[in-house]
Amino acid sequence: MSSLFNSPTQRQVDIGVTILRVVLGAIFIAHGGQKLFVYGFAGVAGAFGQMGVPAAAFVGPAIALIEFFGGIALTLGLLTRLAALGIAATMIGAIFLVHLPAGFFAPNGIEFPLALLAAATTLVVTGAGRYSLDALIAGRRPVAARTGGVQYPLRRAA
């Protein structure tokens, strides 16, 4: 019972962040993919225009691209903070421009986009975690670290 109240281990935090990142990424791949491959740029721009989104011809396609490619980036854990920031920005727009007049509860209220905003903001703060391409890239060490502290001079081509 006491384990319910203990702080999580770093491994548990990394697993939790990975689950959050992959699920959030999958949601946005689906939503962005629908906008790109089902409705197309013209359909998305038209729908955004009908919802009263300003500059819908630009904003609609931009949102579709951010959601789709941001979702892929989150799933892979690549440029996670940047992708999550883009997705958080889209959710802020969705909440204030589209969902707020419908109140809190789903299907049209702010409930779902607010949860997505919270998840994306969490990833902006935490980053991708250990199980990600971000961690793999950050794990690259300088030459001195890989060679036991010895830096070998560059050889000049003869």
Backbone hydrogen bonds, N-H to C=O, Kabsch-Sander energy under -0.5 kcal/mol:
donor,donor_aa,acceptor,acceptor_aa,energy
4,L,1,M,-1.4
5,F,2,S,-1.5
6,N,2,S,-0.6
13,V,9,T,-2.2
14,D,10,Q,-2.6
15,I,11,R,-2.3
16,G,12,Q,-2.6
17,V,13,V,-2.8
18,T,14,D,-2.0
19,I,15,I,-2.5
20,L,16,G,-2.4
21,R,17,V,-2.8
22,V,18,T,-2.7
23,V,19,I,-2.4
24,L,20,L,-2.5
25,G,21,R,-2.4
26,A,22,V,-2.4
27,I,23,V,-2.2
28,F,24,L,-2.1
29,I,25,G,-2.4
30,A,26,A,-2.2
31,H,27,I,-2.3
32,G,28,F,-2.7
33,G,29,I,-2.6
34,Q,30,A,-2.2
35,K,31,H,-1.9
36,L,32,G,-2.6
37,F,33,G,-3.3
38,V,33,G,-0.5
38,V,34,Q,-1.6
39,Y,34,Q,-2.1
40,G,35,K,-1.2
43,G,39,Y,-1.0
44,V,40,G,-2.5
45,A,41,F,-2.7
46,G,42,A,-2.4
47,A,43,G,-2.4
48,F,44,V,-2.8
49,G,45,A,-2.3
50,Q,46,G,-2.2
51,M,47,A,-1.5
52,G,49,G,-1.3
53,V,48,F,-2.6
56,A,53,V,-0.8
58,F,55,A,-1.6
59,V,55,A,-3.2
60,G,56,A,-2.0
62,A,58,F,-2.0
63,I,59,V,-2.8
64,A,60,G,-2.2
65,L,61,P,-2.4
66,I,62,A,-2.6
67,E,63,I,-2.9
68,F,64,A,-2.4
69,F,65,L,-2.4
70,G,65,L,-0.6
70,G,66,I,-1.9
71,G,67,E,-1.9
72,I,68,F,-1.9
73,A,69,F,-2.4
74,L,70,G,-2.6
75,T,71,G,-2.4
76,L,72,I,-2.2
77,G,73,A,-1.5
78,L,73,A,-2.8
83,A,79,L,-2.8
84,A,80,T,-3.0
85,L,81,R,-2.0
86,G,82,L,-2.2
87,I,83,A,-2.3
88,A,84,A,-2.6
89,A,85,L,-2.3
90,T,86,G,-1.9
91,M,87,I,-2.0
92,I,88,A,-2.1
93,G,89,A,-2.2
94,A,90,T,-2.5
95,I,91,M,-2.6
96,F,92,I,-2.4
97,L,93,G,-2.9
98,V,94,A,-1.7
99,H,94,A,-2.5
100,L,95,I,-2.4
102,A,99,H,-1.4
103,G,100,L,-2.0
109,G,105,F,-1.9
110,I,103,G,-2.0
111,E,104,F,-2.6
114,L,110,I,-2.7
115,A,111,E,-1.8
116,L,112,F,-2.2
117,L,113,P,-2.3
118,A,114,L,-2.4
119,A,115,A,-2.2
120,A,116,L,-2.6
121,T,117,L,-2.7
122,T,118,A,-2.0
123,L,119,A,-1.7
124,V,120,A,-1.8
125,V,121,T,-1.9
126,T,122,T,-2.9
127,G,123,L,-2.2
132,S,130,R,-1.5
133,L,76,L,-1.8
134,D,77,G,-2.9
136,L,132,S,-1.6
137,I,133,L,-2.9
138,A,134,D,-2.7
139,G,135,A,-1.4
140,R,137,I,-1.4
145,A,142,P,-0.7
146,R,142,P,-1.6
147,T,143,V,-1.5
148,G,145,A,-0.8
149,G,144,A,-3.8
150,V,147,T,-1.0
151,Q,149,G,-0.6
152,Y,150,V,-0.6
